[in-house]
Amino acid sequence: MPSISKENYIKAVYSLCQNDAHSVSTSALATKLNITNAATSDMAKGLSKQGFIKYEKYKGVSLTPKGEKTAIEIIRKHRLWELFLMKSLELGWEEVHSEAEHLEHQTTEFLMNKIDDFLGNPKFDPHGEPIPQKDGTIPNMEAQISLNKSQVGKEYLVKRVNDESKEVMDYFTEIGLNLNSKIKIKNFLKYDNSTIIELNDNVHSFSEKIGKRIFISQLNE
């Protein structure tokens, strides 16, 4: 089994490839993992030799079937831990990501399957992300768009949020934004691409960066 740093690297490649990218640059990986480009390239060479990734200098990094299987196993553990910590220990959805980051590397498949059964074999984590199932399949999500691609005057439900930033998650908690919160798009500010929304009878302004972290589905008219 890869070490913790290798697991995070493999998971990062998988995450960055989710937007229909066949490969990712080492510079993008370096930014996501907060390490140097040189360290990223060195890790790529090592994981390539071990059969987890395909790496060709100047052509980016992609996962092999072995690497993709490993990434899905890690993500499964992470998302199940998040749900367990929230449901069983009553941690806030803004607290569980960092704890799951540690726990995912120390958990056997046996224990993870027990937690999965205990939780009732859930399909989604507290942030709306699909939980890989025991057989490796990924549950289907309903059609979603990022907040930045919404339309003024329309009403939407929040279906998924990116939870990697504790500060952003704290802000969502502070203003009462949760999964399935109903929001109305009031306006877009052209000068900085901010989105003005109405939530629980209050108006909030979300920067373009935050808007990319919120995924929504339109309410039926």
Secondary structure as GFF3:
##gff-version 3
##sequence-region A 1 221
A	DSSP	alpha_helix	4	16	.	.	.	ID=ss1
A	DSSP	alpha_helix	26	33	.	.	.	ID=ss2
A	DSSP	alpha_helix	37	49	.	.	.	ID=ss3
A	DSSP	beta_strand	53	56	.	.	.	ID=ss4
A	DSSP	beta_strand	60	63	.	.	.	ID=ss5
A	DSSP	alpha_helix	65	88	.	.	.	ID=ss6
A	DSSP	alpha_helix	96	103	.	.	.	ID=ss7
A	DSSP	alpha_helix	109	118	.	.	.	ID=ss8
A	DSSP	beta_strand	145	146	.	.	.	ID=ss9
A	DSSP	three_ten_helix	147	149	.	.	.	ID=ss10
A	DSSP	beta_strand	155	161	.	.	.	ID=ss11
A	DSSP	alpha_helix	166	175	.	.	.	ID=ss12
A	DSSP	beta_strand	182	189	.	.	.	ID=ss13
A	DSSP	beta_strand	194	199	.	.	.	ID=ss14
A	DSSP	beta_strand	202	206	.	.	.	ID=ss15
A	DSSP	alpha_helix	208	211	.	.	.	ID=ss16
A	DSSP	beta_strand	214	218	.	.	.	ID=ss17
###
